[in-house]
Amino acid sequence: MLEKHASAKLQVYAVWLPMYPGDERSKWSGKVLSDPRVVHLWDESRTAGRWFAEHVGFEGPLQGPVAWDVYYLYGEEARWEAAPSPLIATGCPVIGKSEELRRQLLPLLRAGEVSDR
């Protein structure tokens, strides 16, 4: 989806957490989300996952004290004060909600397209 909208002004933060035995930064494939607008972060201690679970929340089969395999979608007007807001959409697990994410993201991508004119 990012490839199809290469001129859209957006930023993606992918925060990777070790949630299963064997999850290690050294085993992570850099081919996942290889678009240059994606910033990859490794959260060994799950600090971001705990913070998002506590302050933003999420619902789904993986609900618990650590938010993981979840997306949070914010628009261009979002600001981070006590917590990032306004939240447009969230979903969990990401692959299971990929079609929903695509529908929610598409209008933002189109609105953010950079014109060549």
N, C-alpha and C positions, 0 to 999 in steps of 0.2 A: 504494500500500500504506500509506503514511503517512496519507493521507486517511481510509482505512477504520479506522484505529486512532488517531484524533485525540487520545484521552485517554491513550494509552500514554506512560509516562514514559521518554523516551529522548533521546539526543543523537547527532546525526550530524555528522561533520566531513567535508566534501568539500574535498579539496585538489586544486586544478587546476594542472597543469603544462603548459608549452609543449613539446609533443613533435613536432609537425608544423610545417612552414613555414606561417606565417600564424597560428599559435595566439598570440593576444594577449588580454590581460585586457580590453581595450576591445571586443573582438568577442564576449566571453562573454555568453550570454543569461541574465539573472537569472530566467527562467521555469523553468529546469531546477532541480529540487529546491527548489521555492519554499516548502516547509513551514517555519514559524518555528523548528522544532527543528533545522534544518540550519544549521550555521556554514560559510560558504564562505571558503576561504583560497586565495590565489594564490601559488604557489611558483615565481617567475620563474627562480631559480637551480637548481631541482630538488633542493634540500637535503633536504626531507622524503622525496622519492622515492628518493634515494640512501641515506638513513639506513634506511628501511624495507627496501630491497633487501638491505642489508648485515646488519641486525640481526634482522629478522623473516623476510625472504625471501618468495618467491612462486614459483609454478610456472605455466607457461602459455605460450602462443605469443609473448608479449611479454617473456619472461624476459630479463633483462640487468642492467646496473649501476644502472638506475633503475626502481623500482616505479611503474607507472602503469597506469591502467585496471584497477585491482585493488581489491577490497574486503577489509577486515579486520573481523571481527565479534567483539566482546567483550561479555561479560555485565556485569551490574550489580556483580559482585564484582571486576571487573578493576581492577588497580592498575598504575601506571607506576613501575617501579623502574629497573632497567637497560634494560628494554624493557617495553612493555605486555603484561600477561598476566593470566589465561590466555586464550589465543586460542581462540575457539570454532570459527571457520571462516574460510577465505579463498578467493578465486576470481578468475580472470582469464581472459578479459576480462569486465567487469561485465555487459554486455548478453548475452553468450554464456552467462553463468552466472546470469542473472536468476531463472530458475525455481528453481535450487538455492539461491540467496540467499533467495528468498521462503520456501522450506521451512525453512531454517535460522533465519530471522528471526521467523517466525510464532509459535513458542512463546514467544519473548522478548517480543514485542508483547503477546500475550495475558496473560502473567504480569505485565506492567507496566501493564495497564489500570487506570486510576483509577476506582474505584467511585463512583457517585453516591449510594450509600446512607450 
